Amino acid sequence: MLNKKYNHIKGFTLIELLGVILILSLLLIIVFPNIINLVKNTNDNIDSTSEKLIFNATELYMKDNSDYYKTGGKYCINIEDLVQEDYIRSPLQYKESDDITEDKSVLVSYKNNENIYEIIDRSKCKDSIAEINSKLSSDETEIFIDDNGNVRFRSKNPNNYVTFNNETWRIIGIVDGHLKLIRNESAAVKQWDADNSNDWTKSSLMKYLNPKDVSKAETDGEYWSNLTLEAKYMIEKIEWNLGGFTSNSTNTNNIKTLEAYTKERENVSYNNQPTTWEGYVGLMYPSDYGYAASEECMINKVLYQYNDEACKSSNWLYIGIHEWTQSSDSYYSAYVWYVDATGMLNYANNARTSNVRPVVNLKSTVKFIDGDGTSDKPYQLAM
């Protein structure tokens, strides 16, 4: 009897089943894009809210630290700093996405002439040392690691141009853990020391380049005074090496790059003068000049022979002028090492005049924000 009661119930026919599938398909075609758009709009709203939170927090942070940012220029403010200092309550208030870089920085600008804070964008503020290291693997003809683990640029015209102090400078490399720059052109023609001494810690050239807290003078040096405030904030005060080597006898003709590097860091000087000094602005070392040439010159030539055409044509630091180096002679008080206009490393009386190309080491917080290092598009910097 049970079977008779339900034997009138039948399943879907094939036509009915196809009709159901067709209706469901039409519904999906109509409804699914709306669902996608709803999700997208929700994410966009989250991004927009996150952006606004970050920008508002950044502006407040800059105003609270106006003594620092009033120098003008561009700055990379780390979002994590905003979180830690409660300008953003929680990392959950901003969305992890492709347009936030690894260090999650916001690129901002302060126009000190207008007293206006301007948030430019959420930008790719590149770690400067990491960026140089990345070039190491991509172009081994321009950049290499020297015998002491420093990363250096070499060859005739590597992509190491950078805008600093509103001027064109070049990157020597990452030396002793610092990004080391040299001015592309001479800044002045000066005596190394007017009192005929090769003690850098008391020299007139050191006083010209550095602030009074370093030189112990009554006023800042002329060169330091003319640096932009932004440039001054970027320069790291470091310990410089003042070790010298002798011009006596045949040693003048026997110094190769690696030996010069070693002697610069030894405790040898004339009359036990200081062999280290803490300051902001110095000069290139003889070894900096040696490492900038081709590998063949660096290994096979003494620095006195760098007037060889092959060495001059492969050395970006050679610009055809007489210019002072940081290192003094360890045998005579009146002599200092310099690069002459022919390209060789030689010694000269420190009371004579020669070109000055300032050298600085940048703080680790300095970022690359634009450029590719070419002369047409040099690296642009931000704090």
C-alpha positions, 0 to 999 in steps of 0.5 A: 500500500505504501508503494501505491501511495507514492508511485505518482511522484516522478523525478526531473526530466532532462528538459526541466533539469537543463532549464534549472541550470540555465536559470542558475547560470543567468543568476550567476552572470547577473549577480557575481559581478556585483559581488566582485564589485562589492568586495573590490569597493570594500577593499578600496574603502579600506585602502582609502581609510588606511591612506587617510589614517597614515597621512593624518598621522604623518602630518601630526608627527611632522608638526610635533617634530617641527624642529627637525623637519623645518630644515626643508627637503624630503623625508621618509617617515617609517610607518612603524615609528608612527605605530610605536609612538601612538600616532597610529593606534595599531598596525591593523589600521593600515592594510598590507598591500603592494604599494607599501614597501618593506620598510613601510615609509611615507615620502613627505616634504617640508617647504621651509620657505612657505612653512608648509608640510606636504605629503607627496605620496606613499612611496618606495623609499629604498634603503640606500645601502641595500640598493647599492648591494643590489647593484653588486649582483647586477653589474659586476663591471662597475661595482665590486667588493674589495679585499676588506669587504667594502663595496666600491664603484670602479671603471671609467663612468659607473652609475654612481651619480647622486644629487647631494647639497643641490650638487652632483656628487659620486658614490665611492661605495659602502666603506666601513659600513657607511655610504661614502660620497665625493663631490664630482668637482672641486669645491675650492683651491686651498692649502692643506695647512697654512702653518706647514703642518701635516696634522689633519686635526689642526689643519686649516683645511679641516677647519674650512670643511667642518663645523666649530664643534669639530674644529674648536674654532670660534665659527663654523668653517666656510664650507660647512656654513654653506651646506644646506641644512638638509645636507648637514642632517644627512652627514654622519660624524664618523672616525676617520683614519689618519695613518700615513706612509713615508715618502722617504727612499724608494717607498714612494714608488712601491705603494699599491692600493691594498698596502695604502689601505692598510697603512691608512689604518695603522698607528703610524704618523709623523712625530706621533700625531693623531692617527684618528679623528672624529669629524663630518667632512674630509677627503678621499684616501689614496686607497679610494683613488686606487680602488676606483681604477680597473682591477688590472691597475689595482693589482699590478700598478703602484699608485705612483704609476696611475698616470699610465693611460690605461689606469687614467682611462679606467678610473672615474675618480681621476678628473685631471686636476691636482687634488689633496687626499686625506693622508699625510706623510709619516716621515716629513711634517711638511708633506701630504699625499695628493693626486696630481693632474697626470693621475699619479699619487705623489707628495707635496708641501702642505702649504701649497694650494691644490683642489679640494673635493669634499668627502662625506659619509651618510647616515644609515637613515638616508634613503634613495627615492628616485633616479638610477645613478646615471649622470642624466638621472642621478639618485635623489636622497631623502632622510 
